[in-house]
């Protein structure tokens, strides 16, 4: 059997209820659900520290002024959507 560390953290009640419900929906115990979530988070962290520097953001030019440029940069950081309409990347 794997050695286990005993951990005690206080979390908000609402978060506890949501995590417990998510574990139940997957048919897992809260303990197993949390272990899997922590392992996934640790893998993401390991990839981030894999020795490669983080990608540099590309400059953003926007015809919409400063607000559009800031919005396009935030979108770039989020990585989920292309730059704001009217913004061009170089």
ZADO-1210 file (C-alpha; in nm, 4 decimals, padded with zeros to 6 digits):
<atoms>
<atom x="00.0000" y="00.0000" z="00.0000" code="UNK" pos="1"/>
<atom x="00.1185" y="00.3520" z="-00.0801" code="UNK" pos="2"/>
<atom x="00.2180" y="00.5703" z="00.2128" code="UNK" pos="3"/>
<atom x="-00.0296" y="00.8516" z="00.2643" code="UNK" pos="4"/>
<atom x="00.0064" y="01.1896" z="00.4315" code="UNK" pos="5"/>
<atom x="-00.2833" y="01.3164" z="00.6370" code="UNK" pos="6"/>
<atom x="-00.3861" y="01.6664" z="00.5235" code="UNK" pos="7"/>
<atom x="-00.6317" y="01.9069" z="00.6852" code="UNK" pos="8"/>
<atom x="-00.7380" y="02.2297" z="00.5128" code="UNK" pos="9"/>
<atom x="-01.0353" y="02.4515" z="00.5696" code="UNK" pos="10"/>
<atom x="-01.2321" y="02.5334" z="00.2559" code="UNK" pos="11"/>
<atom x="-01.5563" y="02.7267" z="00.2042" code="UNK" pos="12"/>
<atom x="-01.8728" y="02.5230" z="00.2686" code="UNK" pos="13"/>
<atom x="-02.0071" y="02.5944" z="-00.0803" code="UNK" pos="14"/>
<atom x="-01.6892" y="02.4648" z="-00.2423" code="UNK" pos="15"/>
<atom x="-01.7004" y="02.1520" z="-00.0267" code="UNK" pos="16"/>
<atom x="-02.0608" y="02.0835" z="-00.1328" code="UNK" pos="17"/>
<atom x="-01.9783" y="02.1319" z="-00.5035" code="UNK" pos="18"/>
<atom x="-01.6705" y="01.9094" z="-00.4918" code="UNK" pos="19"/>
<atom x="-01.8548" y="01.6421" z="-00.2963" code="UNK" pos="20"/>
<atom x="-02.1397" y="01.6494" z="-00.5510" code="UNK" pos="21"/>
<atom x="-01.8942" y="01.6289" z="-00.8419" code="UNK" pos="22"/>
<atom x="-01.7293" y="01.3245" z="-00.6835" code="UNK" pos="23"/>
<atom x="-02.0675" y="01.1591" z="-00.6295" code="UNK" pos="24"/>
<atom x="-02.1681" y="01.2201" z="-00.9925" code="UNK" pos="25"/>
<atom x="-01.8507" y="01.0421" z="-01.1028" code="UNK" pos="26"/>
<atom x="-01.9152" y="00.7576" z="-00.8591" code="UNK" pos="27"/>
<atom x="-01.5963" y="00.8317" z="-00.6668" code="UNK" pos="28"/>
<atom x="-01.5235" y="00.8898" z="-00.3030" code="UNK" pos="29"/>
<atom x="-01.4346" y="01.2453" z="-00.2086" code="UNK" pos="30"/>
<atom x="-01.0857" y="01.1239" z="-00.1174" code="UNK" pos="31"/>
<atom x="-01.0261" y="00.9595" z="-00.4579" code="UNK" pos="32"/>
<atom x="-01.1735" y="01.2603" z="-00.6393" code="UNK" pos="33"/>
<atom x="-00.9426" y="01.5012" z="-00.4560" code="UNK" pos="34"/>
<atom x="-00.6356" y="01.2809" z="-00.5093" code="UNK" pos="35"/>
<atom x="-00.7072" y="01.2715" z="-00.8846" code="UNK" pos="36"/>
<atom x="-00.7575" y="01.6497" z="-00.8935" code="UNK" pos="37"/>
<atom x="-00.4327" y="01.7107" z="-00.7060" code="UNK" pos="38"/>
<atom x="-00.2432" y="01.4711" z="-00.9337" code="UNK" pos="39"/>
<atom x="-00.3793" y="01.6529" z="-01.2410" code="UNK" pos="40"/>
<atom x="-00.2800" y="01.9910" z="-01.0959" code="UNK" pos="41"/>
<atom x="00.0694" y="01.8614" z="-01.0176" code="UNK" pos="42"/>
<atom x="00.1107" y="01.7364" z="-01.3772" code="UNK" pos="43"/>
<atom x="00.0135" y="02.0789" z="-01.5123" code="UNK" pos="44"/>
<atom x="00.2694" y="02.2378" z="-01.2800" code="UNK" pos="45"/>
<atom x="00.5366" y="01.9900" z="-01.3917" code="UNK" pos="46"/>
<atom x="00.4696" y="02.0759" z="-01.7566" code="UNK" pos="47"/>
<atom x="00.4937" y="02.4463" z="-01.6752" code="UNK" pos="48"/>
<atom x="00.8330" y="02.3884" z="-01.5118" code="UNK" pos="49"/>
<atom x="00.9651" y="02.1554" z="-01.7829" code="UNK" pos="50"/>
<atom x="01.2684" y="02.3737" z="-01.8444" code="UNK" pos="51"/>
<atom x="01.1223" y="02.5674" z="-02.1331" code="UNK" pos="52"/>
<atom x="01.0591" y="02.9357" z="-02.0823" code="UNK" pos="53"/>
<atom x="00.6960" y="03.0425" z="-02.1184" code="UNK" pos="54"/>
<atom x="00.5941" y="03.1584" z="-02.4641" code="UNK" pos="55"/>
<atom x="00.6327" y="03.5305" z="-02.5150" code="UNK" pos="56"/>
<atom x="00.3117" y="03.7096" z="-02.6102" code="UNK" pos="57"/>
<atom x="00.3100" y="03.8574" z="-02.9576" code="UNK" pos="58"/>
<atom x="00.2592" y="04.2330" z="-02.9862" code="UNK" pos="59"/>
<atom x="-00.0966" y="04.3349" z="-03.0589" code="UNK" pos="60"/>
<atom x="-00.1929" y="04.6241" z="-03.2836" code="UNK" pos="61"/>
<atom x="-00.5445" y="04.7476" z="-03.2676" code="UNK" pos="62"/>
<atom x="-00.7370" y="05.0113" z="-03.4534" code="UNK" pos="63"/>
<atom x="-00.9813" y="05.0248" z="-03.1614" code="UNK" pos="64"/>
<atom x="-00.7520" y="05.2088" z="-02.9221" code="UNK" pos="65"/>
<atom x="-00.6105" y="05.1100" z="-02.5859" code="UNK" pos="66"/>
<atom x="-00.9231" y="04.9302" z="-02.4602" code="UNK" pos="67"/>
<atom x="-00.9306" y="04.6993" z="-02.7615" code="UNK" pos="68"/>
<atom x="-00.5580" y="04.6289" z="-02.7268" code="UNK" pos="69"/>
<atom x="-00.5988" y="04.5404" z="-02.3589" code="UNK" pos="70"/>
<atom x="-00.8967" y="04.3165" z="-02.4407" code="UNK" pos="71"/>
<atom x="-00.6991" y="04.1415" z="-02.7167" code="UNK" pos="72"/>
<atom x="-00.4048" y="04.0865" z="-02.4825" code="UNK" pos="73"/>
<atom x="-00.6329" y="03.9375" z="-02.2145" code="UNK" pos="74"/>
<atom x="-00.7825" y="03.7073" z="-02.4768" code="UNK" pos="75"/>
<atom x="-00.4296" y="03.6064" z="-02.5808" code="UNK" pos="76"/>
<atom x="-00.3413" y="03.5245" z="-02.2206" code="UNK" pos="77"/>
<atom x="-00.6593" y="03.3220" z="-02.1794" code="UNK" pos="78"/>
<atom x="-00.5712" y="03.1326" z="-02.4967" code="UNK" pos="79"/>
<atom x="-00.9335" y="03.0483" z="-02.5552" code="UNK" pos="80"/>
<atom x="-01.0315" y="03.2927" z="-02.8293" code="UNK" pos="81"/>
<atom x="-00.8689" y="03.4851" z="-03.1136" code="UNK" pos="82"/>
<atom x="-00.7821" y="03.8535" z="-03.0682" code="UNK" pos="83"/>
<atom x="-01.0631" y="04.1076" z="-03.0480" code="UNK" pos="84"/>
<atom x="-01.2226" y="04.2203" z="-03.3754" code="UNK" pos="85"/>
<atom x="-01.0079" y="04.4773" z="-03.5497" code="UNK" pos="86"/>
<atom x="-00.6911" y="04.3661" z="-03.3680" code="UNK" pos="87"/>
<atom x="-00.4013" y="04.2306" z="-03.5694" code="UNK" pos="88"/>
<atom x="-00.1058" y="04.0357" z="-03.4399" code="UNK" pos="89"/>
<atom x="00.2448" y="04.0764" z="-03.5759" code="UNK" pos="90"/>
</atoms>
